[in-house]
Amino acid sequence: MIKLLGAVLILFAGTLIGFQQAARFAARPRQLRQLAHALQRLETEIGYGHTPLPEALGRIATVVPSPIADLFLLAAEGVAHDDGLSFRESWEQAMKQGWEATAMRAGEQAVMLRLGSALGISDKDDQLKHLKLALLQLKAEEDAAKEDQGRYEKMWKSLGVLIAVLVVILMV
């Protein structure tokens, strides 16, 4: 009876781990779309609204879902506080702090860090060019993420169950 209960728990845990990994592959393209939408809103705020960056980042944080909103909120708070940090430093700090909560990878983070080094130090037109470039790069990353999702999502779901079954067989 105890072996049966242990086998069921192992099957449940293995399946859960597989589905959790599959969910990360499914979340990455969605979060990249949300990030691109947030950058498009930032582009609008800078280009048409002439909104100061801390205020624009705060507005964006209210309209995009978490964890993407957290990135922009951390950046807005870092700029708003008078800690002696430049916009670039507070942007980098926000991206590094909030990135672990996302399903995105280092390539996307590098795009955002490069964008942060150009925002706030140049004129409006230059900032808009950098935003468009970041959007193009994120689109390429999103396409790669969709391919990864199609390739690995099912695999992880099956792999979790199969490894759990293997452990149960070895246990019995």
TILUMPA-547099 format. One record per residue (C-alpha): residue number from 0; residue in three letters; x, y, z; chain. Coordinates in nm, 3 decimals, padded with zeros to 5 digits. Each point is the difference from the previous one (the first is absolute). Layout:
R   seq   type         u         v         w   mol
R   NUM    ALA         X         Y         Z     A
...
//
This chain:
R   seq   type         u         v         w   mol
R     0    MET    00.000    00.000    00.000     A
R     1    ILE    00.282    00.239    00.085     A
R     2    LYS    00.179   -00.085   -00.326     A
R     3    LEU   -00.317    00.077   -00.193     A
R     4    LEU   -00.038    00.335    00.176     A
R     5    GLY    00.367    00.078   -00.067     A
R     6    ALA   -00.040   -00.094   -00.366     A
R     7    VAL   -00.302    00.228   -00.036     A
R     8    LEU    00.186    00.288    00.166     A
R     9    ILE    00.303   -00.051   -00.228     A
R    10    LEU   -00.227   -00.007   -00.308     A
R    11    PHE   -00.174    00.315    00.118     A
R    12    ALA    00.328    00.182    00.072     A
R    13    GLY    00.160   -00.101   -00.331     A
R    14    THR   -00.307    00.105   -00.195     A
R    15    LEU   -00.013    00.330    00.186     A
R    16    ILE    00.366    00.072   -00.072     A
R    17    GLY   -00.049   -00.077   -00.369     A
R    18    PHE   -00.304    00.223   -00.024     A
R    19    GLN    00.179    00.279    00.185     A
R    20    GLN    00.288   -00.007   -00.249     A
R    21    ALA   -00.248   -00.008   -00.288     A
R    22    ALA   -00.177    00.303    00.147     A
R    23    ARG    00.327    00.196   -00.008     A
R    24    PHE    00.032   -00.072   -00.373     A
R    25    ALA   -00.360    00.116   -00.049     A
R    26    ALA    00.049    00.314    00.212     A
R    27    ARG    00.306    00.130   -00.182     A
R    28    PRO   -00.169    00.099   -00.330     A
R    29    ARG   -00.293    00.152    00.190     A
R    30    GLN    00.232    00.207    00.219     A
R    31    LEU    00.198    00.113   -00.303     A
R    32    ARG   -00.323    00.123   -00.163     A
R    33    GLN   -00.087    00.183    00.322     A
R    34    LEU    00.346    00.154    00.014     A
R    35    ALA   -00.027    00.113   -00.363     A
R    36    HIS   -00.340    00.151    00.076     A
R    37    ALA    00.149    00.185    00.297     A
R    38    LEU    00.281    00.136   -00.216     A
R    39    GLN   -00.251    00.113   -00.261     A
R    40    ARG   -00.186    00.188    00.272     A
R    41    LEU    00.329    00.153    00.114     A
R    42    GLU    00.064    00.104   -00.359     A
R    43    THR   -00.340    00.171   -00.007     A
R    44    GLU    00.059    00.171    00.335     A
R    45    ILE    00.336    00.135   -00.116     A
R    46    GLY   -00.097    00.082   -00.358     A
R    47    TYR   -00.345    00.147    00.038     A
R    48    GLY   -00.060    00.060    00.368     A
R    49    HIS    00.340    00.157    00.078     A
R    50    THR   -00.035   -00.169    00.338     A
R    51    PRO    00.301   -00.003    00.234     A
R    52    LEU    00.154   -00.348    00.027     A
R    53    PRO   -00.085   -00.074    00.365     A
R    54    GLU   -00.364    00.090   -00.059     A
R    55    ALA   -00.013   -00.193   -00.329     A
R    56    LEU    00.149   -00.310    00.163     A
R    57    GLY   -00.253    00.023    00.282     A
R    58    ARG   -00.289    00.027   -00.245     A
R    59    ILE    00.123   -00.301   -00.194     A
R    60    ALA    00.028   -00.202    00.320     A
R    61    THR   -00.372    00.055    00.061     A
R    62    VAL   -00.112   -00.140   -00.337     A
R    63    VAL    00.220   -00.306   -00.054     A
R    64    PRO   -00.030   -00.317    00.208     A
R    65    SER    00.251   -00.123    00.251     A
R    66    PRO    00.295   -00.090   -00.015     A
R    67    ILE    00.059    00.244   -00.288     A
R    68    ALA   -00.168    00.278    00.197     A
R    69    ASP    00.240   -00.063    00.287     A
R    70    LEU    00.298    00.075   -00.226     A
R    71    PHE   -00.139    00.339   -00.095     A
R    72    LEU   -00.117    00.076    00.353     A
R    73    LEU    00.346   -00.075    00.141     A
R    74    ALA    00.157    00.224   -00.265     A
R    75    ALA   -00.246    00.282    00.073     A
R    76    GLU    00.062   -00.026    00.374     A
R    77    GLY    00.375   -00.005   -00.053     A
R    78    VAL   -00.013    00.319   -00.205     A
R    79    ALA   -00.246    00.172    00.234     A
R    80    HIS    00.213   -00.061    00.311     A
R    81    ASP    00.285    00.239    00.046     A
R    82    ASP    00.269   -00.262    00.057     A
R    83    GLY    00.245    00.167   -00.233     A
R    84    LEU   -00.053   -00.269   -00.264     A
R    85    SER   -00.025    00.096   -00.364     A
R    86    PHE   -00.289   -00.128   -00.209     A
R    87    ARG    00.227   -00.260   -00.159     A
R    88    GLU    00.113   -00.132    00.339     A
R    89    SER   -00.352   -00.018    00.140     A
R    90    TRP   -00.123   -00.168   -00.323     A
R    91    GLU    00.276   -00.261    00.020     A
R    92    GLN   -00.070   -00.059    00.367     A
R    93    ALA   -00.372   -00.044   -00.070     A
R    94    MET    00.063   -00.241   -00.288     A
R    95    LYS    00.238   -00.211    00.207     A
R    96    GLN   -00.229   -00.005    00.306     A
R    97    GLY   -00.324   -00.080   -00.178     A
R    98    TRP    00.132   -00.227   -00.275     A
R    99    GLU    00.003   -00.318    00.210     A
R   100    ALA   -00.378    00.018    00.034     A
R   101    THR   -00.044   -00.018   -00.378     A
R   102    ALA    00.029   -00.296   -00.234     A
R   103    MET    00.223    00.199   -00.233     A
R   104    ARG    00.365   -00.072   -00.064     A
R   105    ALA    00.328    00.189   -00.004     A
R   106    GLY   -00.037    00.104   -00.366     A
R   107    GLU   -00.312    00.197    00.074     A
R   108    GLN    00.160    00.148    00.309     A
R   109    ALA    00.296    00.118   -00.208     A
R   110    VAL   -00.241    00.177   -00.238     A
R   111    MET   -00.164    00.177    00.292     A
R   112    LEU    00.333    00.096    00.157     A
R   113    ARG    00.120    00.150   -00.331     A
R   114    LEU   -00.326    00.192   -00.026     A
R   115    GLY    00.044    00.139    00.350     A
R   116    SER    00.341    00.137   -00.086     A
R   117    ALA   -00.156    00.211   -00.277     A
R   118    LEU   -00.314    00.120    00.178     A
R   119    GLY    00.011    00.322    00.194     A
R   120    ILE    00.331    00.125   -00.139     A
R   121    SER   -00.089    00.084   -00.357     A
R   122    ASP   -00.262    00.202   -00.183     A
R   123    LYS   -00.349   -00.125   -00.077     A
R   124    ASP    00.076   -00.118   -00.353     A
R   125    ASP    00.302   -00.200    00.109     A
R   126    GLN   -00.198   -00.161    00.281     A
R   127    LEU   -00.275   -00.094   -00.244     A
R   128    LYS    00.256   -00.160   -00.232     A
R   129    HIS    00.139   -00.206    00.285     A
R   130    LEU   -00.351   -00.107    00.101     A
R   131    LYS   -00.074   -00.113   -00.358     A
R   132    LEU    00.325   -00.195   -00.009     A
R   133    ALA   -00.080   -00.168    00.331     A
R   134    LEU   -00.347   -00.089   -00.129     A
R   135    LEU    00.152   -00.162   -00.311     A
R   136    GLN    00.243   -00.199    00.212     A
R   137    LEU   -00.276   -00.112    00.236     A
R   138    LYS   -00.210   -00.108   -00.298     A
R   139    ALA    00.286   -00.225   -00.114     A
R   140    GLU    00.030   -00.139    00.353     A
R   141    GLU   -00.376   -00.060    00.009     A
R   142    ASP    00.017   -00.198   -00.325     A
R   143    ALA    00.278   -00.215    00.147     A
R   144    ALA   -00.201   -00.043    00.320     A
R   145    LYS   -00.302   -00.121   -00.197     A
R   146    GLU    00.219   -00.257   -00.173     A
R   147    ASP    00.139   -00.113    00.334     A
R   148    GLN   -00.350   -00.023    00.141     A
R   149    GLY   -00.116   -00.218   -00.287     A
R   150    ARG    00.305   -00.219    00.029     A
R   151    TYR    00.041   -00.040    00.374     A
R   152    GLU   -00.337    00.055    00.169     A
R   153    LYS   -00.142   -00.344   -00.083     A
R   154    MET    00.336   -00.160    00.062     A
R   155    TRP    00.019    00.129    00.358     A
R   156    LYS   -00.354   -00.109    00.077     A
R   157    SER    00.076   -00.352   -00.120     A
R   158    LEU    00.346   -00.007    00.151     A
R   159    GLY   -00.128    00.083    00.348     A
R   160    VAL   -00.246   -00.288   -00.009     A
R   161    LEU    00.247   -00.244   -00.156     A
R   162    ILE    00.277    00.071    00.250     A
R   163    ALA   -00.247   -00.039    00.286     A
R   164    VAL   -00.113   -00.335   -00.147     A
R   165    LEU    00.366   -00.107   -00.029     A
R   166    VAL    00.064    00.085    00.364     A
R   167    VAL   -00.311   -00.194    00.105     A
R   168    ILE    00.109   -00.301   -00.204     A
R   169    LEU    00.347    00.010    00.153     A
R   170    MET   -00.151    00.039    00.345     A
R   171    VAL   -00.222   -00.307   -00.037     A
//
